[in-house]
Amino acid sequence: MIQIGIQVPDFTLPDQAGKNHTLSSYKGKWIVLYFYPKDNTPGCTKEACSFRDQSTLYKKNNIVVLGISKDSEASHKNFSTKFQLTFPILSDPTHTVIEQFDAWKPKKFMGKEFLGTMRITVLIDPSQVIRKIYTHVDVQTHAQEILSDIKTLDA
């Protein structure tokens, strides 16, 4: 179970280009680790594009964005290319890391219950400690909200 104030668990996952990313390799930077349900869906697209649109400010403030879903590398590649995403999208088809971060939960759609990825973001500080967990995400304003929160936390 993840919680604010704990050292983040390390992991390695491939991105949309097949390149492996290890979380601990980003030590020294703020990390926005966001979990999302599915590539090319309206909410997930808006969220990804809002991170893309803030990428200059994120880089200027030493912030790395890593998206994670259970979609395949090929699906991520299509999604990333289609929307010109500027950050790695990691593939976790066995949802091991998704579960590790408490983002794999029961969901309901059209009366059917199933397990799936929740829209959750974990904000990790440069020493790799979890500083904030967002469980209610507004896909339109989330990227800007995180920038504001980092300024407050970093003060």
TADA-V72806 format. One record per residue. SS is DSSP state (H for helix, E for strand, C for the rest). Layout:
ss->SS
ss->SS
This chain:
ss->C
ss->C
ss->C
ss->C
ss->C
ss->C
ss->E
ss->C
ss->C
ss->C
ss->C
ss->E
ss->E
ss->E
ss->C
ss->C
ss->C
ss->C
ss->C
ss->E
ss->E
ss->E
ss->H
ss->H
ss->H
ss->H
ss->C
ss->C
ss->C
ss->E
ss->E
ss->E
ss->E
ss->E
ss->E
ss->C
ss->C
ss->C
ss->C
ss->C
ss->C
ss->H
ss->H
ss->H
ss->H
ss->H
ss->H
ss->H
ss->H
ss->H
ss->H
ss->H
ss->H
ss->C
ss->H
ss->H
ss->H
ss->H
ss->H
ss->H
ss->C
ss->C
ss->E
ss->E
ss->E
ss->E
ss->E
ss->E
ss->E
ss->C
ss->C
ss->C
ss->H
ss->H
ss->H
ss->H
ss->H
ss->H
ss->H
ss->H
ss->H
ss->H
ss->C
ss->C
ss->C
ss->C
ss->C
ss->E
ss->E
ss->E
ss->E
ss->C
ss->C
ss->C
ss->C
ss->H
ss->H
ss->H
ss->H
ss->H
ss->C
ss->C
ss->C
ss->E
ss->E
ss->E
ss->E
ss->E
ss->E
ss->C
ss->C
ss->E
ss->E
ss->E
ss->E
ss->E
ss->E
ss->C
ss->C
ss->E
ss->E
ss->E
ss->E
ss->E
ss->C
ss->C
ss->C
ss->C
ss->E
ss->E
ss->E
ss->E
ss->E
ss->E
ss->C
ss->C
ss->C
ss->C
ss->C
ss->C
ss->C
ss->H
ss->H
ss->H
ss->H
ss->H
ss->H
ss->H
ss->H
ss->H
ss->H
ss->H
ss->H
ss->H
ss->C
